[in-house]
Amino acid sequence: MQPKPQSRDAFELFQSHFDQLLNPRHELIQLARKIDWERFEAARHYY
């Protein structure tokens, strides 16, 4: 008898989000929070 395949929800229960693995005090993380990313996305769709 084979084990039941687990649903994706059960698998995701133990996964961390990528931003939780990073040091929030790191300079690059702080800089990334200050950048207006929506402006870049809007410009990308414009051209």
C-alpha positions as a printed Julia matrix, in Angstrom:
47×3 Matrix{Float64}:
  0.0    0.0     0.0
  1.45   3.34   -1.03
  1.21   6.46    1.14
 -1.42   8.98    0.25
 -0.12  11.98   -1.7
 -0.24  15.0     0.58
 -2.14  18.02   -0.53
 -0.22  21.15   -1.41
 -1.63  22.93    1.65
 -0.03  20.42    3.98
  3.3   20.83    2.21
  3.18  24.64    2.36
  2.49  24.54    6.09
  6.19  23.95    6.79
  7.64  26.31    4.2
  8.91  29.74    5.15
  8.4   32.81    3.07
 11.64  34.02    1.53
 11.49  37.39    3.29
 11.34  35.61    6.65
 14.76  34.09    5.97
 16.44  37.45    5.42
 17.92  39.81    8.0
 15.53  42.81    8.11
 18.34  45.06    9.37
 20.57  44.42    6.36
 21.24  47.55    4.3
 19.99  46.07    1.04
 16.73  44.93    2.62
 16.17  48.4     4.04
 16.94  49.95    0.65
 14.55  47.57   -1.13
 11.74  48.71    1.17
 12.34  52.34    0.18
 12.18  51.75   -3.59
  8.9   52.48   -5.33
  8.63  49.12   -7.11
  5.18  49.91   -8.52
  6.68  52.75  -10.51
  9.12  50.33  -12.16
  6.31  47.9   -12.93
  4.21  50.68  -14.46
  7.13  51.82  -16.61
  7.79  48.25  -17.75
  4.2   47.9   -18.97
  4.33  51.29  -20.63
  7.1   50.4   -23.09
